[in-house]
């Protein structure tokens, strides 16, 4: 009878549980709902609701390779709500207390929240929270240049899925380089920072798990190739990015080639004119920092490249047309990576 009950219980759990990544537990003080583990085909209760969660608990789970966890589908929202409240709190208090810890937490929670935005890009609350938090993070980074290297190193240690971490890394690089060139004022840097971060939201059309595969179907490849235009459709009228910045998003792969991305010529907007196409300094910077972020990040199907290799590619792409800007890019990465 006990075995029959266990089988029934396991079948019920299999129908009601949905997966979450362990990174959704980062920065939580307690479990927002019951959390389950799966081992040898069996679901077991791992953390009860309101049980204590800290670095030691998370480290033990990671050491035991318990990184794919499960929660009941109707309780999934409790984790999302708890993490979004954490993001609101750290956004309000970012400039108070330990700057390194606050910045690390802000960057991590923004990435977790980006995952929720990818799940539902039409969620106005999630998009607005992302936008407002990005503004605060940008201001924080601009005024805490001494923390850049440690923040970047600590962020990498969080090991978010590359689809979610690359926007942060690329925007982080962009802000640092632009800040050091003194080419734009802080308001323009903020808008470009947000533009860079949100430029790939159109990739939400494909489940994140698909990006662990080297080969996608032809349909998935078509969606991926058009994700920049889809990003514009998702963002247009919902975040305060003007036509020029939406054009940057639409054309941010224009400098990419040599196996990094399919070359895409500037396109006109399908629905309405976005304004004069921006193909200069801003688009170039968004594109090349995205390339560097992609090259130096490990993928499930390839190893990461060295920073020097990425800079060699950037030199081929822009050095003739943007020699001074290329020098600034090299100086920035030499300082960040101490190479």
C-alpha positions as CSV (number, residue, x, y, z in Angstrom):
1,X,0.0,0.0,0.0
2,X,2.9,2.3,0.8
3,X,4.4,1.7,-2.5
4,X,1.2,2.4,-4.3
5,X,0.8,5.7,-2.4
6,X,4.4,6.7,-3.2
7,X,3.8,6.0,-6.9
8,X,0.6,8.1,-6.8
9,X,2.5,10.9,-5.0
10,X,5.3,10.8,-7.5
11,X,2.9,10.9,-10.4
12,X,1.0,13.9,-8.9
13,X,4.3,15.7,-8.4
14,X,5.4,15.0,-11.9
15,X,2.2,16.7,-13.2
16,X,2.4,19.7,-10.9
17,X,6.1,20.6,-10.7
18,X,8.0,23.0,-13.0
19,X,11.8,23.4,-13.2
20,X,13.7,26.4,-11.9
21,X,17.5,27.1,-11.9
22,X,19.3,27.4,-8.6
23,X,20.3,31.0,-9.5
24,X,16.7,31.9,-8.7
25,X,17.5,31.3,-5.1
26,X,20.4,33.6,-5.1
27,X,19.9,36.6,-2.8
28,X,16.9,35.1,-1.1
29,X,16.9,34.9,2.7
30,X,14.3,32.1,2.8
31,X,12.6,29.7,0.4
32,X,9.5,31.4,-1.0
33,X,7.8,28.0,-1.5
34,X,8.5,24.3,-1.2
35,X,11.4,23.4,-3.4
36,X,12.0,19.9,-4.7
37,X,14.9,17.9,-6.1
38,X,14.8,15.0,-8.6
39,X,17.1,12.1,-8.2
40,X,16.9,8.7,-10.0
41,X,13.5,9.7,-11.3
42,X,12.1,10.5,-7.8
43,X,11.0,13.9,-6.5
44,X,11.9,14.7,-2.9
45,X,11.3,17.8,-0.8
46,X,14.6,19.7,-0.6
47,X,13.7,23.0,1.1
48,X,10.4,23.7,2.9
49,X,8.7,27.0,2.5
50,X,10.3,29.7,4.7
51,X,13.4,27.5,5.4
52,X,16.6,29.4,5.7
53,X,18.7,30.0,2.5
54,X,22.2,31.4,2.6
55,X,25.5,31.0,0.8
56,X,26.4,27.8,2.6
57,X,23.1,26.2,1.6
58,X,23.5,27.2,-2.0
59,X,27.2,26.1,-2.0
60,X,26.2,22.6,-0.8
61,X,23.5,22.3,-3.5
62,X,25.9,23.3,-6.2
63,X,28.6,20.9,-4.8
64,X,26.0,18.1,-5.0
65,X,25.1,19.1,-8.6
66,X,21.6,20.0,-7.4
67,X,21.3,23.0,-9.7
68,X,18.0,22.1,-11.5
69,X,15.3,22.3,-8.9
70,X,11.5,22.1,-9.0
71,X,8.5,24.0,-7.5
72,X,4.8,23.6,-7.9
73,X,3.5,25.4,-10.9
74,X,0.9,27.4,-8.9
75,X,3.7,28.5,-6.5
76,X,6.3,29.5,-9.1
77,X,5.1,33.1,-8.8
78,X,6.1,33.4,-5.2
79,X,9.8,33.1,-6.1
80,X,9.4,35.7,-8.8
81,X,7.6,38.1,-6.5
82,X,10.2,37.7,-3.8
83,X,13.1,38.3,-6.2
84,X,11.4,41.3,-7.8
85,X,10.8,42.8,-4.3
86,X,14.5,42.2,-3.6
87,X,15.4,44.0,-6.8
88,X,13.1,47.0,-5.9
89,X,14.7,47.2,-2.4
90,X,18.3,47.1,-3.7
91,X,17.5,49.6,-6.4
92,X,16.2,52.1,-3.8
93,X,19.2,51.6,-1.5
94,X,22.0,51.1,-4.1
95,X,24.0,54.1,-3.0
96,X,23.9,53.2,0.7
97,X,26.1,50.8,2.5
98,X,28.6,48.4,1.0
99,X,28.9,49.5,-2.7
100,X,30.6,46.3,-3.9
101,X,27.9,44.1,-2.3
102,X,25.1,46.3,-3.5
103,X,26.4,46.4,-7.0
104,X,26.9,42.7,-7.1
105,X,23.4,42.0,-5.8
106,X,21.9,44.6,-8.2
107,X,23.6,43.0,-11.3
108,X,22.6,39.5,-10.2
109,X,19.0,40.4,-9.5
110,X,18.6,42.3,-12.8
111,X,19.8,39.1,-14.6
112,X,17.3,37.0,-12.7
113,X,14.6,39.5,-13.5
114,X,15.6,39.4,-17.2
115,X,14.9,35.7,-17.1
116,X,11.3,36.5,-16.0
117,X,11.1,39.1,-18.8
118,X,12.2,36.5,-21.3
119,X,9.5,34.2,-20.1
120,X,6.8,36.9,-20.6
121,X,8.2,39.9,-22.6
122,X,4.7,41.5,-22.5
123,X,4.7,41.8,-18.7
124,X,4.6,45.6,-18.2
125,X,5.6,45.4,-14.5
126,X,8.6,43.2,-15.2
127,X,9.8,45.4,-18.1
128,X,9.3,48.6,-16.1
129,X,11.2,47.2,-13.1
130,X,14.0,46.2,-15.4
131,X,14.2,49.7,-16.9
132,X,14.1,51.6,-13.6
133,X,16.7,49.3,-12.1
134,X,19.0,49.7,-15.1
135,X,18.9,53.5,-14.7
136,X,20.0,53.2,-11.1
137,X,22.7,50.7,-11.9
138,X,24.1,52.9,-14.7
139,X,24.3,55.9,-12.3
140,X,26.0,53.7,-9.7
141,X,28.6,52.4,-12.1
142,X,29.4,55.8,-13.5
143,X,30.2,57.1,-10.0
144,X,32.0,54.0,-8.7
145,X,34.7,53.4,-11.3
146,X,37.0,51.9,-8.7
147,X,34.6,48.9,-8.3
148,X,34.4,48.0,-12.0
149,X,36.9,45.1,-12.0
150,X,35.7,43.5,-8.8
151,X,32.0,43.8,-9.8
152,X,32.8,42.2,-13.2
153,X,34.7,39.3,-11.5
154,X,32.0,38.8,-8.9
155,X,29.3,38.8,-11.6
156,X,31.0,36.1,-13.6
157,X,31.1,33.9,-10.5
158,X,27.3,33.9,-10.4
159,X,27.4,31.8,-13.6
160,X,24.1,32.9,-15.1
161,X,23.0,31.3,-18.4
162,X,24.9,33.1,-21.1
163,X,21.7,34.3,-22.8
164,X,20.8,36.2,-19.7
165,X,24.4,37.3,-18.7
166,X,25.6,38.6,-22.1
167,X,23.3,41.7,-22.1
168,X,24.7,42.7,-18.7
169,X,28.3,42.0,-19.7
170,X,28.0,43.8,-23.0
171,X,26.3,46.9,-21.4
172,X,28.9,46.9,-18.6
173,X,31.7,47.0,-21.2
174,X,29.9,49.7,-23.2
175,X,29.5,52.0,-20.2
176,X,33.1,51.7,-19.2
177,X,34.5,52.4,-22.6
178,X,32.1,55.3,-23.3
179,X,32.8,56.8,-19.9
180,X,36.5,56.8,-20.6
181,X,36.2,58.3,-24.1
182,X,34.3,61.4,-22.6
183,X,32.3,61.3,-25.9
184,X,28.8,61.4,-24.3
185,X,27.2,63.0,-21.2
186,X,25.8,60.9,-18.4
187,X,22.2,61.0,-19.7
188,X,23.2,59.8,-23.1
189,X,25.4,57.1,-21.6
190,X,22.4,55.9,-19.6
191,X,20.2,55.7,-22.6
192,X,22.9,53.8,-24.6
193,X,23.5,51.5,-21.6
194,X,19.8,50.6,-21.5
195,X,19.7,50.2,-25.3
196,X,22.6,47.8,-25.2
197,X,21.1,45.8,-22.4
198,X,17.6,45.4,-23.9
199,X,18.7,44.9,-27.5
200,X,18.4,41.2,-27.5
201,X,15.0,40.9,-25.8
202,X,13.6,39.5,-29.1
203,X,15.5,36.3,-28.4
204,X,12.7,35.5,-25.9
205,X,10.9,34.1,-29.0
206,X,13.1,31.0,-28.5
207,X,13.2,29.0,-25.2
208,X,16.4,29.6,-23.4
209,X,17.1,25.9,-23.2
210,X,17.4,25.9,-27.0
211,X,20.6,28.0,-26.8
212,X,22.4,25.1,-25.2
213,X,22.2,23.4,-28.6
214,X,24.7,24.1,-31.3
215,X,22.2,23.2,-34.0
216,X,18.8,24.9,-34.2
217,X,16.0,24.1,-36.7
218,X,15.7,26.3,-39.8
219,X,12.7,27.9,-38.2
220,X,14.5,28.7,-35.0
221,X,17.5,30.1,-37.0
222,X,15.1,32.4,-38.9
223,X,13.7,33.6,-35.6
224,X,17.2,34.2,-34.2
225,X,18.3,36.0,-37.3
226,X,15.4,38.4,-36.9
227,X,15.5,38.9,-33.2
228,X,16.8,42.5,-33.4
229,X,13.6,43.5,-35.3
230,X,11.6,41.6,-32.8
231,X,13.3,43.4,-30.0
232,X,12.2,46.7,-31.5
233,X,8.6,45.5,-31.7
234,X,8.7,44.4,-28.1
235,X,10.2,47.7,-26.8
236,X,8.6,50.3,-29.0
237,X,6.3,52.5,-27.1
238,X,6.9,50.7,-23.9
239,X,10.2,52.1,-22.8
240,X,11.4,55.7,-23.4
241,X,13.9,54.9,-26.1
242,X,13.7,57.3,-29.0
243,X,13.8,56.4,-32.7
244,X,17.5,56.7,-33.0
245,X,18.1,54.2,-30.2
246,X,15.5,51.7,-31.6
247,X,17.5,51.9,-34.9
248,X,20.6,51.0,-33.0
249,X,18.8,47.9,-31.7
250,X,17.5,47.1,-35.2
251,X,21.0,47.3,-36.7
252,X,23.3,46.3,-33.9
253,X,24.7,43.3,-35.8
254,X,25.9,45.5,-38.7
255,X,29.5,45.2,-37.8
256,X,29.4,41.4,-37.0
257,X,30.8,38.8,-39.3
258,X,33.6,36.3,-39.5
259,X,31.5,33.6,-38.0
260,X,30.2,35.6,-35.1
261,X,26.8,36.6,-36.5
262,X,25.2,36.7,-39.9
263,X,25.8,40.0,-41.5
264,X,22.7,42.1,-41.6
265,X,22.3,45.3,-43.6
266,X,20.3,48.2,-42.0
267,X,16.6,47.7,-42.5
268,X,13.6,50.0,-42.4
269,X,11.0,49.4,-39.7
270,X,8.2,47.1,-40.8
271,X,5.4,49.1,-39.1
272,X,6.5,52.7,-39.0
273,X,9.6,54.8,-39.7
274,X,11.9,55.0,-36.7
275,X,13.7,58.0,-37.9
276,X,17.1,58.5,-39.5
277,X,19.2,55.3,-39.3
278,X,22.1,55.6,-36.9
279,X,25.1,53.8,-38.3
280,X,27.9,55.7,-36.6
281,X,29.7,55.7,-33.3
282,X,26.9,54.6,-31.0
283,X,25.9,51.6,-33.2
284,X,29.5,50.6,-33.6
285,X,30.1,50.6,-29.9
286,X,27.0,48.6,-29.1
287,X,27.9,46.1,-31.7
288,X,31.6,45.6,-30.8
289,X,31.1,45.3,-27.1
290,X,28.4,42.7,-27.8
291,X,31.0,40.8,-29.9
292,X,33.6,40.9,-27.2
293,X,31.1,39.8,-24.6
294,X,30.1,36.9,-26.8
295,X,33.6,35.8,-27.7
296,X,35.0,35.7,-24.2
297,X,32.0,33.9,-22.7
298,X,31.9,30.1,-22.7
299,X,29.1,28.4,-24.6
300,X,27.8,24.8,-24.1
301,X,29.1,24.0,-27.6
302,X,32.5,26.0,-27.6
303,X,35.1,27.3,-25.2
304,X,35.6,31.0,-24.5
305,X,38.2,33.0,-26.5
306,X,40.9,35.2,-24.9
307,X,40.4,38.9,-24.7
308,X,43.3,39.5,-27.0
309,X,41.6,37.4,-29.7
310,X,38.4,39.4,-29.4
311,X,40.4,42.6,-29.7
312,X,42.1,41.3,-32.9
313,X,38.7,40.8,-34.4
314,X,37.5,44.2,-33.4
315,X,40.6,45.7,-34.9
316,X,39.8,44.1,-38.3
317,X,36.2,45.4,-38.0
318,X,36.6,49.0,-36.9
319,X,40.3,50.2,-36.6
320,X,40.5,51.8,-40.0
321,X,37.2,53.8,-39.6
322,X,37.4,54.4,-35.9
323,X,41.1,54.4,-34.9
324,X,40.8,56.6,-31.8
325,X,37.8,54.7,-30.5
326,X,39.6,51.4,-31.0
327,X,42.5,52.7,-28.9
328,X,40.0,53.5,-26.1
329,X,38.6,50.0,-26.4
330,X,42.0,48.5,-26.1
331,X,42.9,50.7,-23.1
332,X,39.7,49.8,-21.3
333,X,40.1,46.1,-21.6
334,X,43.8,46.2,-20.7
335,X,42.8,48.0,-17.5
336,X,39.8,45.8,-16.7
337,X,41.6,42.5,-17.3
338,X,45.1,43.7,-16.4
339,X,46.6,42.4,-19.6
